[in-house]
Every structure is written in C-alpha cells, then in structure tokens.
Amino acid sequence: MKYLFGASGHAKVVVDVINSTNNKIIGVFDDHLLLESFQDIPFLGKLEKDNKVLKKGELIIAIGNNEIRKQIVNNIESRYFTALHRNCFISAYSEIGKGTVVMQYVSVNSNAKIGNHCIINTSSVIEHDCVIEDFVHVSPNATLTGNVKVGEGTHIGAGAVVIPNIRIGKWSVIGAGSVVIDDIPDYSIVVGNPARIIKSNKK
C-alpha cells in the first residue's frame, strides 16, 4: 500500500510517475489543505506522527522544497518507496535511495549513486560515477557529467551543466542555466556561465 504526503504541483507529477508503473497510490496526506480527493486519489488529511495507516504501507514525501522534505522525514516514522518513471533509464550498476523520485526521460548512468528523498526531474542526466547525497533536487534538463559529487539538500537549477570531477557542497543552489566549472562550497548560491558565487545561503 503506497501513500503520498503532499498535494502541490510537484505531487501531481509524482502521481504520474507512479501511475506510469501501474502502481497505485491509495491515499494522499497534507497538513495544510482540506480536499475530498487529489488527482482522483482519496485525501486523508493531516499526517500524524504515529499514524497507524503507515505501519502497513509505504510513503513518498511529494514536496519540492528540499528543507521541508527533510523536516517531514525527520518527524514522520515510515517506510519509504522509490518511484521510477517507466520511461527513464537507470543503469543496472547504479544505486538509488528510498523515497527518491526519478521523472520521465531521466538517464542515470553506470556507478552513479543517488541518495534518499531526492528529486531527479524530467530529462536530467546523471552521468557515470556521480554521487548525489540525500534531499537533493536536480531540475529538468540539468546535466551532471562524470564523477560529480553533490552535497545534501542542494538544488541544481533547470538546464544547469556541471563539468566532470566537480564537488558541490551541501545546501547550495545552482541557478538555472548555470555552467559549473569550479568546486562550490557549502551554502553557496551560484549563477551564470561560468557560474559565480553571488551570496551565501547559510541561515
């Protein structure tokens, strides 16, 4: 039995990913909305920490914000499942963690390692030997070339390109269309071609 937490635009896409594999979501939770159904799936209301429903099922946190997704995972005890769109390519020699969603037309190539609760969005490319830590979001059409490491919670913007052997720190933001040619420290916001640090993201 599979459930979602979240009823946003991102959650709509996650439903499509799961439907593509002929699996079925039997209920959707959200703490802030009051709905009768979501994408024709029964709406189950707020997800309590000790919810008995989840003791027999599995969950995906369908929230696009990396920080909020981590907060929910830390507060909710559940088993998590991984959702891979039927039209993505996943190398048999790669690893993908629990709670991660891989969208349509993504390529994950040999020896890539993707952590837990990540979003690998439409048509992005994760090349050989990349390491992506937990709670990362790789946006549509982004390309991580070979042997790139991305730290926890980082957001790679749409269409960004990261050249080989680059290290990107945790909780950073790589702006849409950026071309990353140098290592990026933790908590950095970078934009441009070539990408430059414009400010710190540290709270």
Z-matrix of the N, CA and C atoms (Angstrom, degrees):
N
C 1 1.459
C 2 1.520 1 109.43
N 3 1.325 2 115.79 1 125.46
C 4 1.452 3 121.19 2 -172.80
C 5 1.527 4 110.11 3 -117.19
N 6 1.345 5 114.55 4 137.49
C 7 1.456 6 122.25 5 -177.59
C 8 1.524 7 109.95 6 -129.93
N 9 1.348 8 115.31 7 157.57
C 10 1.453 9 121.77 8 172.23
C 11 1.520 10 109.79 9 -116.38
N 12 1.329 11 115.62 10 146.93
C 13 1.457 12 121.09 11 164.01
C 14 1.517 13 106.68 12 -110.89
N 15 1.338 14 116.01 13 120.14
C 16 1.455 15 120.82 14 -179.83
C 17 1.514 16 111.42 15 122.99
N 18 1.335 17 115.86 16 138.66
C 19 1.463 18 120.83 17 -179.67
C 20 1.529 19 109.58 18 -137.70
N 21 1.316 20 115.28 19 46.38
C 22 1.466 21 122.28 20 -179.06
C 23 1.530 22 109.55 21 -103.18
N 24 1.336 23 115.31 22 -172.21
C 25 1.464 24 119.39 23 175.52
C 26 1.514 25 111.94 24 -61.31
N 27 1.331 26 116.52 25 -40.60
C 28 1.461 27 119.21 26 177.82
C 29 1.519 28 111.14 27 -60.44
N 30 1.319 29 116.91 28 -40.18
C 31 1.471 30 120.53 29 -179.99
C 32 1.529 31 111.48 30 -61.79
N 33 1.326 32 117.29 31 -34.21
C 34 1.469 33 120.04 32 178.04
C 35 1.524 34 110.96 33 -60.12
N 36 1.342 35 115.91 34 -40.47
C 37 1.456 36 119.98 35 179.86
C 38 1.531 37 110.73 36 -70.61
N 39 1.319 38 116.52 37 -37.67
C 40 1.468 39 119.98 38 177.58
C 41 1.529 40 110.51 39 -61.25
N 42 1.323 41 116.90 40 -39.92
C 43 1.474 42 119.98 41 176.08
C 44 1.520 43 110.32 42 -58.83
N 45 1.343 44 117.30 43 -43.63
C 46 1.468 45 119.94 44 178.88
C 47 1.526 46 111.76 45 -61.76
N 48 1.346 47 116.42 46 -40.25
C 49 1.464 48 119.92 47 178.13
C 50 1.520 49 110.50 48 -59.51
N 51 1.304 50 116.49 49 -47.08
C 52 1.468 51 120.48 50 -177.26
C 53 1.525 52 110.85 51 -68.36
N 54 1.328 53 116.70 52 -41.04
C 55 1.469 54 119.64 53 177.97
C 56 1.522 55 111.95 54 -61.41
N 57 1.336 56 117.07 55 -31.09
C 58 1.467 57 120.40 56 -177.98
C 59 1.524 58 112.05 57 -64.23
N 60 1.318 59 117.19 58 -20.88
C 61 1.469 60 121.63 59 -178.51
C 62 1.525 61 112.35 60 -99.81
N 63 1.344 62 115.24 61 8.52
C 64 1.471 63 121.68 62 -178.75
C 65 1.524 64 113.26 63 65.29
N 66 1.330 65 116.52 64 17.05
C 67 1.460 66 120.28 65 167.93
C 68 1.518 67 108.73 66 -85.31
N 69 1.317 68 116.20 67 169.39
C 70 1.456 69 119.94 68 -175.89
C 71 1.517 70 110.07 69 -136.39
N 72 1.347 71 115.06 70 130.53
C 73 1.454 72 121.08 71 171.02
C 74 1.522 73 107.94 72 -84.81
N 75 1.331 74 117.07 73 128.40
C 76 1.470 75 118.65 74 -175.97
C 77 1.526 76 112.68 75 -102.15
N 78 1.341 77 117.78 76 -4.54
C 79 1.447 78 119.30 77 176.47
C 80 1.516 79 111.82 78 -171.13
N 81 1.342 80 115.75 79 150.15
C 82 1.457 81 122.84 80 179.58
C 83 1.522 82 109.22 81 -123.06
N 84 1.337 83 115.44 82 131.92
C 85 1.460 84 122.73 83 174.89
C 86 1.524 85 109.65 84 -106.68
N 87 1.340 86 116.59 85 148.66
C 88 1.458 87 121.73 86 169.51
C 89 1.525 88 107.61 87 -159.41
N 90 1.328 89 116.45 88 137.61
C 91 1.466 90 120.65 89 -175.83
C 92 1.521 91 113.72 90 -81.16
N 93 1.336 92 118.14 91 -12.66
C 94 1.457 93 119.89 92 -168.88
C 95 1.526 94 114.68 93 -120.84
N 96 1.302 95 118.06 94 -4.75
C 97 1.460 96 120.09 95 -176.25
C 98 1.530 97 110.96 96 -118.95
N 99 1.320 98 114.73 97 155.03
C 100 1.461 99 121.38 98 173.71
C 101 1.522 100 107.42 99 -122.61
N 102 1.316 101 116.27 100 104.06
C 103 1.453 102 122.67 101 -176.68
C 104 1.520 103 109.66 102 -129.11
N 105 1.314 104 115.98 103 158.63
C 106 1.464 105 119.45 104 170.31
C 107 1.518 106 110.43 105 -86.71
N 108 1.330 107 115.82 106 -37.03
C 109 1.465 108 120.20 107 178.19
C 110 1.517 109 108.71 108 -153.75
N 111 1.319 110 115.42 109 165.47
C 112 1.462 111 122.21 110 178.39
C 113 1.517 112 107.12 111 -138.59
N 114 1.336 113 115.99 112 118.33
C 115 1.473 114 120.79 113 -176.18
C 116 1.532 115 110.85 114 50.90
N 117 1.329 116 115.72 115 42.36
C 118 1.469 117 123.42 116 179.82
C 119 1.530 118 113.40 117 65.96
N 120 1.325 119 117.06 118 19.05
C 121 1.465 120 122.58 119 177.55
C 122 1.531 121 108.00 120 -109.84
N 123 1.327 122 118.75 121 136.89
C 124 1.471 123 119.85 122 179.87
C 125 1.527 124 111.97 123 -56.93
N 126 1.335 125 115.58 124 135.58
C 127 1.459 126 121.42 125 177.32
C 128 1.527 127 108.32 126 -92.40
N 129 1.328 128 116.51 127 128.59
C 130 1.464 129 121.66 128 -171.89
C 131 1.526 130 113.62 129 -107.79
N 132 1.346 131 116.96 130 3.70
C 133 1.454 132 119.82 131 175.58
C 134 1.508 133 113.51 132 82.36
N 135 1.323 134 114.91 133 -153.59
C 136 1.459 135 121.83 134 -176.14
C 137 1.516 136 110.94 135 -71.08
N 138 1.323 137 115.32 136 142.67
C 139 1.461 138 120.79 137 179.58
C 140 1.529 139 108.85 138 -96.23
N 141 1.301 140 115.90 139 108.78
C 142 1.459 141 120.96 140 178.58
C 143 1.525 142 109.82 141 -80.54
N 144 1.330 143 115.17 142 153.23
C 145 1.458 144 121.17 143 -175.49
C 146 1.522 145 112.24 144 -58.94
N 147 1.340 146 116.89 145 -36.43
C 148 1.462 147 120.89 146 -177.06
C 149 1.525 148 112.02 147 -106.27
N 150 1.341 149 116.79 148 32.24
C 151 1.464 150 121.19 149 -176.56
C 152 1.528 151 111.23 150 -58.10
N 153 1.316 152 115.76 151 123.63
C 154 1.466 153 121.08 152 -176.03
C 155 1.531 154 112.15 153 -71.47
N 156 1.340 155 116.72 154 -25.44
C 157 1.462 156 120.14 155 -179.84
C 158 1.523 157 110.66 156 -58.62
N 159 1.345 158 116.24 157 -41.05
C 160 1.457 159 120.14 158 -174.16
C 161 1.526 160 113.25 159 -73.40
N 162 1.312 161 117.32 160 -14.06
C 163 1.469 162 119.34 161 178.74
C 164 1.527 163 111.28 162 -66.69
N 165 1.335 164 116.64 163 -20.04
C 166 1.459 165 120.72 164 179.92
C 167 1.529 166 112.08 165 -111.12
N 168 1.327 167 116.73 166 -1.15
C 169 1.461 168 119.32 167 -175.53
C 170 1.512 169 112.87 168 -128.92
N 171 1.334 170 114.50 169 -170.71
C 172 1.461 171 123.06 170 179.42
C 173 1.526 172 108.40 171 -130.00
N 174 1.337 173 115.31 172 155.14
C 175 1.455 174 120.53 173 -170.87
C 176 1.522 175 110.78 174 -132.24
N 177 1.338 176 115.57 175 150.56
C 178 1.466 177 122.49 176 163.20
C 179 1.518 178 107.56 177 -123.87
N 180 1.328 179 116.46 178 135.45
C 181 1.456 180 121.85 179 174.52
C 182 1.525 181 107.84 180 -85.42
N 183 1.318 182 116.88 181 102.06
C 184 1.464 183 122.72 182 -174.93
C 185 1.529 184 109.84 183 -93.52
N 186 1.328 185 115.37 184 60.14
C 187 1.459 186 123.85 185 179.35
C 188 1.524 187 107.34 186 -121.31
N 189 1.339 188 117.05 187 127.32
C 190 1.458 189 120.10 188 -175.51
C 191 1.517 190 114.52 189 -72.97
N 192 1.334 191 117.95 190 -28.23
C 193 1.452 192 121.78 191 -177.49
C 194 1.531 193 110.33 192 -74.10
N 195 1.333 194 116.82 193 121.26
C 196 1.464 195 120.49 194 -174.61
C 197 1.522 196 112.59 195 -62.57
N 198 1.317 197 116.58 196 -41.92
C 199 1.466 198 120.46 197 -177.49
C 200 1.525 199 111.57 198 -66.50
N 201 1.328 200 116.58 199 -43.83
C 202 1.462 201 119.92 200 178.80
C 203 1.516 202 110.61 201 -65.57
N 204 1.334 203 116.68 202 -39.40
C 205 1.463 204 119.93 203 178.62
C 206 1.527 205 110.39 204 -59.02
N 207 1.334 206 116.92 205 -42.41
C 208 1.461 207 119.84 206 178.72
C 209 1.523 208 111.26 207 -65.56
N 210 1.317 209 117.61 208 -41.96
C 211 1.460 210 120.76 209 178.98
C 212 1.516 211 111.64 210 -58.48
N 213 1.332 212 116.55 211 -42.62
C 214 1.460 213 120.25 212 -179.27
C 215 1.520 214 110.65 213 -66.35
N 216 1.328 215 116.69 214 -43.93
C 217 1.473 216 119.95 215 178.70
C 218 1.526 217 110.57 216 -59.55
N 219 1.328 218 116.93 217 -39.27
C 220 1.463 219 120.57 218 -179.77
C 221 1.524 220 112.70 219 -69.25
N 222 1.342 221 116.42 220 -23.59
C 223 1.468 222 120.41 221 -176.44
C 224 1.521 223 114.42 222 -99.23
N 225 1.324 224 117.04 223 -15.01
C 226 1.466 225 120.90 224 -175.51
C 227 1.516 226 109.55 225 -117.90
N 228 1.314 227 115.68 226 125.16
C 229 1.467 228 119.96 227 175.82
C 230 1.521 229 108.99 228 -90.12
N 231 1.312 230 116.01 229 117.12
C 232 1.462 231 120.27 230 -177.19
C 233 1.511 232 110.24 231 -157.35
N 234 1.327 233 115.80 232 162.28
C 235 1.458 234 121.05 233 164.42
C 236 1.527 235 107.10 234 -87.71
N 237 1.323 236 116.13 235 145.31
C 238 1.459 237 120.75 236 -176.75
C 239 1.527 238 110.45 237 -120.67
N 240 1.322 239 115.29 238 146.70
C 241 1.458 240 119.58 239 176.46
C 242 1.525 241 110.13 240 -116.15
N 243 1.312 242 115.89 241 162.18
C 244 1.461 243 123.38 242 -179.29
C 245 1.523 244 108.76 243 -105.98
N 246 1.319 245 116.80 244 137.31
C 247 1.465 246 121.44 245 -178.13
C 248 1.524 247 109.81 246 -116.39
N 249 1.321 248 116.09 247 118.57
C 250 1.462 249 122.62 248 -179.00
C 251 1.529 250 108.77 249 -119.30
N 252 1.318 251 117.51 250 119.18
C 253 1.468 252 119.87 251 178.99
C 254 1.526 253 110.32 252 -60.48
N 255 1.292 254 116.14 253 142.91
C 256 1.471 255 120.06 254 -177.10
C 257 1.531 256 112.32 255 -61.84
N 258 1.337 257 117.38 256 -22.90
C 259 1.467 258 121.05 257 -178.81
C 260 1.528 259 113.24 258 -102.48
N 261 1.323 260 117.18 259 26.32
C 262 1.464 261 119.34 260 170.58
C 263 1.529 262 108.72 261 -102.68
N 264 1.339 263 115.45 262 162.61
C 265 1.466 264 120.32 263 174.90
C 266 1.524 265 108.31 264 -111.44
N 267 1.325 266 115.52 265 123.71
C 268 1.459 267 122.17 266 177.80
C 269 1.522 268 108.00 267 -123.11
N 270 1.324 269 117.52 268 116.94
C 271 1.459 270 120.45 269 178.35
C 272 1.528 271 110.60 270 -60.64
N 273 1.304 272 115.47 271 141.71
C 274 1.465 273 120.50 272 175.40
C 275 1.522 274 111.84 273 -64.39
N 276 1.336 275 116.77 274 -14.76
C 277 1.465 276 121.60 275 -177.93
C 278 1.528 277 112.06 276 -104.13
N 279 1.329 278 116.31 277 16.28
C 280 1.463 279 121.11 278 177.29
C 281 1.528 280 109.77 279 -105.97
N 282 1.354 281 115.62 280 169.47
C 283 1.460 282 121.54 281 178.24
C 284 1.525 283 108.70 282 -130.55
N 285 1.330 284 116.04 283 136.36
C 286 1.465 285 121.28 284 179.01
C 287 1.514 286 108.60 285 -132.39
N 288 1.336 287 116.75 286 129.72
C 289 1.457 288 122.09 287 -173.81
C 290 1.516 289 113.91 288 -79.82
N 291 1.323 290 114.50 289 174.62
C 292 1.462 291 122.49 290 -179.91
C 293 1.527 292 110.94 291 -72.20
N 294 1.324 293 114.91 292 146.69
C 295 1.459 294 120.60 293 177.72
C 296 1.507 295 114.58 294 77.66
N 297 1.320 296 117.71 295 0.32
C 298 1.470 297 122.47 296 -179.64
C 299 1.527 298 110.20 297 -85.24
N 300 1.326 299 116.07 298 144.29
C 301 1.462 300 122.91 299 177.47
C 302 1.520 301 108.72 300 -117.45
N 303 1.328 302 116.52 301 129.31
C 304 1.461 303 122.85 302 177.70
C 305 1.528 304 107.78 303 -117.37
N 306 1.324 305 115.76 304 119.32
C 307 1.459 306 121.94 305 -172.20
C 308 1.532 307 112.75 306 -84.63
N 309 1.320 308 114.04 307 -179.89
C 310 1.459 309 122.90 308 -177.37
C 311 1.529 310 111.80 309 -61.43
N 312 1.346 311 115.29 310 139.27
C 313 1.467 312 124.91 311 174.07
C 314 1.530 313 114.50 312 66.56
N 315 1.302 314 117.79 313 14.87
C 316 1.464 315 121.27 314 173.10
C 317 1.524 316 109.16 315 -73.11
N 318 1.349 317 116.26 316 147.25
C 319 1.458 318 121.64 317 169.66
C 320 1.522 319 109.10 318 -119.29
N 321 1.325 320 115.58 319 124.37
C 322 1.465 321 121.92 320 174.10
C 323 1.520 322 106.08 321 -117.64
N 324 1.322 323 116.44 322 111.81
C 325 1.457 324 120.10 323 -168.92
C 326 1.533 325 113.08 324 -98.61
N 327 1.300 326 115.58 325 -178.68
C 328 1.459 327 123.11 326 -164.12
C 329 1.528 328 113.10 327 -55.64
N 330 1.343 329 114.91 328 133.75
C 331 1.461 330 124.52 329 175.04
C 332 1.535 331 114.02 330 66.42
N 333 1.314 332 117.13 331 13.40
C 334 1.467 333 119.62 332 171.12
C 335 1.525 334 108.97 333 -72.59
N 336 1.321 335 116.08 334 145.75
C 337 1.462 336 122.37 335 178.60
C 338 1.521 337 108.74 336 -127.60
N 339 1.324 338 115.60 337 118.42
C 340 1.465 339 122.38 338 -178.94
C 341 1.521 340 107.83 339 -114.46
N 342 1.326 341 116.43 340 132.44
C 343 1.453 342 121.65 341 -173.86
C 344 1.515 343 113.85 342 -78.58
N 345 1.322 344 114.86 343 -163.15
C 346 1.462 345 123.19 344 -178.13
C 347 1.526 346 111.27 345 -85.56
N 348 1.335 347 115.43 346 145.04
C 349 1.469 348 122.87 347 171.98
C 350 1.524 349 112.52 348 60.15
N 351 1.311 350 116.42 349 36.89
C 352 1.464 351 121.86 350 175.39
C 353 1.522 352 110.51 351 -94.21
N 354 1.331 353 115.67 352 161.06
C 355 1.460 354 123.14 353 171.57
C 356 1.526 355 106.97 354 -119.35
N 357 1.325 356 116.08 355 118.08
C 358 1.467 357 121.69 356 176.59
C 359 1.525 358 105.44 357 -112.15
N 360 1.327 359 115.62 358 101.30
C 361 1.456 360 120.03 359 -163.57
C 362 1.531 361 112.89 360 -87.88
N 363 1.310 362 114.82 361 173.66
C 364 1.460 363 125.16 362 -166.75
C 365 1.532 364 113.04 363 -49.02
N 366 1.328 365 115.63 364 128.38
C 367 1.473 366 124.34 365 173.01
C 368 1.522 367 114.20 366 63.79
N 369 1.312 368 118.22 367 17.12
C 370 1.463 369 119.28 368 174.97
C 371 1.527 370 109.96 369 -80.35
N 372 1.349 371 115.22 370 160.44
C 373 1.461 372 121.32 371 -177.43
C 374 1.525 373 108.58 372 -125.57
N 375 1.327 374 115.21 373 124.48
C 376 1.460 375 122.40 374 174.87
C 377 1.526 376 105.59 375 -113.29
N 378 1.324 377 116.10 376 104.13
C 379 1.462 378 119.65 377 -172.18
C 380 1.535 379 111.92 378 -80.02
N 381 1.321 380 114.69 379 179.49
C 382 1.464 381 122.66 380 -174.89
C 383 1.529 382 111.85 381 -55.10
N 384 1.318 383 115.48 382 140.72
C 385 1.468 384 124.17 383 171.65
C 386 1.527 385 114.55 384 66.06
N 387 1.323 386 118.41 385 13.43
C 388 1.463 387 119.73 386 173.73
C 389 1.528 388 109.88 387 -72.93
N 390 1.320 389 115.97 388 149.69
C 391 1.461 390 122.38 389 175.33
C 392 1.522 391 107.64 390 -126.22
N 393 1.314 392 115.96 391 118.68
C 394 1.461 393 122.43 392 -179.83
C 395 1.522 394 107.73 393 -116.81
N 396 1.318 395 116.66 394 119.05
C 397 1.458 396 120.38 395 -177.09
C 398 1.530 397 110.95 396 -80.30
N 399 1.330 398 116.59 397 178.39
C 400 1.466 399 123.07 398 -173.17
C 401 1.533 400 111.98 399 -61.81
N 402 1.342 401 115.30 400 149.75
C 403 1.466 402 124.72 401 171.38
C 404 1.535 403 113.82 402 65.58
N 405 1.305 404 117.58 403 22.60
C 406 1.470 405 122.25 404 175.80
C 407 1.531 406 109.27 405 -84.01
N 408 1.328 407 116.92 406 146.84
C 409 1.460 408 123.03 407 171.80
C 410 1.521 409 108.25 408 -120.88
N 411 1.335 410 116.26 409 117.89
C 412 1.465 411 122.72 410 173.73
C 413 1.524 412 106.64 411 -103.06
N 414 1.323 413 117.49 412 114.18
C 415 1.464 414 122.63 413 -171.84
C 416 1.531 415 112.18 414 -77.86
N 417 1.355 416 116.78 415 169.77
C 418 1.462 417 120.45 416 -176.81
C 419 1.524 418 113.22 417 -54.66
N 420 1.335 419 114.26 418 138.48
C 421 1.476 420 124.19 419 174.48
C 422 1.521 421 114.33 420 65.27
N 423 1.320 422 118.02 421 12.27
C 424 1.465 423 119.50 422 173.35
C 425 1.524 424 109.14 423 -75.29
N 426 1.329 425 116.26 424 150.75
C 427 1.459 426 121.57 425 -179.87
C 428 1.520 427 109.56 426 -129.84
N 429 1.325 428 115.05 427 119.97
C 430 1.460 429 121.39 428 171.92
C 431 1.515 430 106.45 429 -105.24
N 432 1.332 431 116.88 430 108.83
C 433 1.457 432 120.18 431 -178.28
C 434 1.525 433 109.08 432 -77.05
N 435 1.304 434 118.68 433 -174.99
C 436 1.456 435 122.10 434 -165.07
C 437 1.523 436 115.51 435 -59.53
N 438 1.337 437 115.12 436 140.72
C 439 1.466 438 123.04 437 170.15
C 440 1.531 439 112.71 438 62.19
N 441 1.309 440 116.82 439 38.59
C 442 1.466 441 122.45 440 174.57
C 443 1.527 442 108.08 441 -93.01
N 444 1.331 443 116.73 442 138.40
C 445 1.461 444 121.03 443 174.55
C 446 1.520 445 108.81 444 -115.40
N 447 1.349 446 115.96 445 131.77
C 448 1.457 447 122.50 446 -179.21
C 449 1.523 448 108.59 447 -121.67
N 450 1.342 449 116.55 448 123.65
C 451 1.454 450 121.80 449 -176.80
C 452 1.522 451 113.43 450 -75.03
N 453 1.306 452 115.04 451 165.32
C 454 1.466 453 123.10 452 -176.51
C 455 1.531 454 111.91 453 -51.62
N 456 1.337 455 115.13 454 136.90
C 457 1.449 456 121.48 455 170.29
C 458 1.510 457 117.05 456 75.15
N 459 1.315 458 117.83 457 2.61
C 460 1.468 459 120.33 458 -177.77
C 461 1.523 460 111.23 459 -75.56
N 462 1.321 461 115.55 460 147.60
C 463 1.467 462 122.63 461 177.84
C 464 1.531 463 108.29 462 -113.83
N 465 1.325 464 115.46 463 118.86
C 466 1.469 465 122.28 464 176.06
C 467 1.527 466 107.45 465 -97.41
N 468 1.326 467 117.61 466 117.05
C 469 1.459 468 121.61 467 -173.65
C 470 1.519 469 114.14 468 -70.47
N 471 1.326 470 115.18 469 164.82
C 472 1.465 471 122.11 470 -177.53
C 473 1.526 472 111.03 471 -59.00
N 474 1.321 473 115.51 472 131.72
C 475 1.458 474 120.96 473 176.07
C 476 1.512 475 115.24 474 74.46
N 477 1.313 476 118.66 475 4.52
C 478 1.467 477 120.39 476 178.13
C 479 1.524 478 110.00 477 -68.57
N 480 1.336 479 115.60 478 151.67
C 481 1.465 480 122.19 479 177.17
C 482 1.525 481 107.98 480 -127.21
N 483 1.319 482 115.56 481 131.92
C 484 1.464 483 121.31 482 177.13
C 485 1.523 484 107.35 483 -118.49
N 486 1.335 485 117.12 484 120.83
C 487 1.463 486 120.20 485 -176.98
C 488 1.530 487 110.13 486 -72.93
N 489 1.342 488 117.77 487 168.51
C 490 1.468 489 120.59 488 -174.76
C 491 1.529 490 113.58 489 -61.28
N 492 1.344 491 113.73 490 150.42
C 493 1.471 492 123.83 491 170.01
C 494 1.524 493 114.05 492 68.76
N 495 1.319 494 117.07 493 22.81
C 496 1.464 495 121.95 494 179.84
C 497 1.527 496 110.02 495 -91.89
N 498 1.335 497 115.51 496 145.94
C 499 1.464 498 122.65 497 174.51
C 500 1.519 499 108.51 498 -114.42
N 501 1.339 500 115.86 499 123.03
C 502 1.464 501 122.40 500 177.69
C 503 1.521 502 107.83 501 -112.22
N 504 1.324 503 116.56 502 126.69
C 505 1.455 504 121.13 503 -175.46
C 506 1.520 505 113.46 504 -70.84
N 507 1.320 506 114.69 505 177.08
C 508 1.465 507 121.41 506 -177.59
C 509 1.525 508 111.59 507 -76.21
N 510 1.336 509 114.94 508 151.87
C 511 1.463 510 124.42 509 174.44
C 512 1.530 511 112.23 510 50.77
N 513 1.318 512 114.91 511 41.17
C 514 1.460 513 121.52 512 174.20
C 515 1.527 514 109.86 513 -102.43
N 516 1.320 515 115.80 514 167.82
C 517 1.466 516 122.21 515 176.26
C 518 1.519 517 107.99 516 -128.98
N 519 1.329 518 115.30 517 123.50
C 520 1.463 519 121.78 518 176.07
C 521 1.527 520 106.96 519 -104.15
N 522 1.319 521 117.04 520 114.62
C 523 1.455 522 121.16 521 -174.23
C 524 1.515 523 113.64 522 -61.99
N 525 1.318 524 115.56 523 153.56
C 526 1.462 525 121.23 524 179.10
C 527 1.520 526 110.54 525 -56.32
N 528 1.323 527 116.54 526 134.90
C 529 1.450 528 122.55 527 177.58
C 530 1.515 529 115.11 528 76.68
N 531 1.316 530 118.15 529 2.77
C 532 1.464 531 120.42 530 -179.60
C 533 1.524 532 110.96 531 -70.02
N 534 1.327 533 115.69 532 153.16
C 535 1.458 534 122.29 533 174.13
C 536 1.527 535 107.06 534 -119.79
N 537 1.315 536 116.20 535 111.34
C 538 1.458 537 121.83 536 -173.42
C 539 1.523 538 108.93 537 -95.08
N 540 1.343 539 115.85 538 117.41
C 541 1.467 540 120.74 539 -177.38
C 542 1.531 541 112.06 540 -119.57
N 543 1.338 542 116.64 541 -2.57
C 544 1.467 543 121.45 542 177.84
C 545 1.520 544 109.24 543 -132.48
N 546 1.332 545 116.75 544 156.59
C 547 1.457 546 120.61 545 175.27
C 548 1.526 547 110.28 546 -59.11
N 549 1.348 548 114.91 547 147.61
C 550 1.460 549 121.70 548 -177.65
C 551 1.527 550 108.48 549 -119.31
N 552 1.341 551 118.74 550 125.92
C 553 1.463 552 119.67 551 179.77
C 554 1.521 553 112.35 552 -74.06
N 555 1.339 554 115.92 553 168.75
C 556 1.461 555 122.10 554 177.90
C 557 1.533 556 111.26 555 -54.79
N 558 1.325 557 115.71 556 149.06
C 559 1.474 558 123.69 557 170.90
C 560 1.536 559 113.20 558 59.67
N 561 1.314 560 116.91 559 34.54
C 562 1.466 561 120.17 560 -179.58
C 563 1.525 562 110.69 561 -103.98
N 564 1.317 563 115.71 562 144.96
C 565 1.460 564 121.98 563 168.81
C 566 1.518 565 107.13 564 -109.87
N 567 1.330 566 116.52 565 121.86
C 568 1.456 567 120.62 566 -176.38
C 569 1.528 568 110.51 567 -127.43
N 570 1.327 569 115.31 568 146.60
C 571 1.466 570 121.15 569 178.33
C 572 1.519 571 108.98 570 -144.21
N 573 1.334 572 115.50 571 159.36
C 574 1.450 573 120.51 572 168.12
C 575 1.512 574 115.17 573 102.71
N 576 1.343 575 114.07 574 175.53
C 577 1.460 576 123.32 575 178.36
C 578 1.534 577 108.46 576 -133.47
N 579 1.333 578 117.09 577 102.12
C 580 1.474 579 126.87 578 0.70
C 581 1.529 580 111.11 579 -74.89
N 582 1.330 581 116.09 580 157.17
C 583 1.458 582 121.24 581 -175.81
C 584 1.522 583 110.76 582 -68.33
N 585 1.344 584 115.14 583 136.55
C 586 1.455 585 122.68 584 178.39
C 587 1.532 586 109.59 585 -126.59
N 588 1.318 587 116.47 586 144.85
C 589 1.453 588 120.72 587 176.84
C 590 1.527 589 108.81 588 -73.23
N 591 1.343 590 116.64 589 127.35
C 592 1.462 591 119.87 590 178.84
C 593 1.512 592 112.66 591 -106.61
N 594 1.339 593 117.44 592 -24.62
C 595 1.460 594 119.33 593 175.08
C 596 1.525 595 109.30 594 -170.40
N 597 1.334 596 114.37 595 171.21
C 598 1.459 597 120.54 596 176.65
C 599 1.518 598 109.80 597 -89.44
N 600 1.322 599 114.97 598 146.22
C 601 1.460 600 122.39 599 179.01
C 602 1.530 601 110.90 600 -102.92
N 603 1.325 602 118.06 601 7.86
C 604 1.451 603 121.37 602 -174.51
C 605 1.517 604 110.66 603 -75.23
N 606 1.345 605 116.03 604 135.73
C 607 1.463 606 121.27 605 -177.86
C 608 1.524 607 109.96 606 -98.99
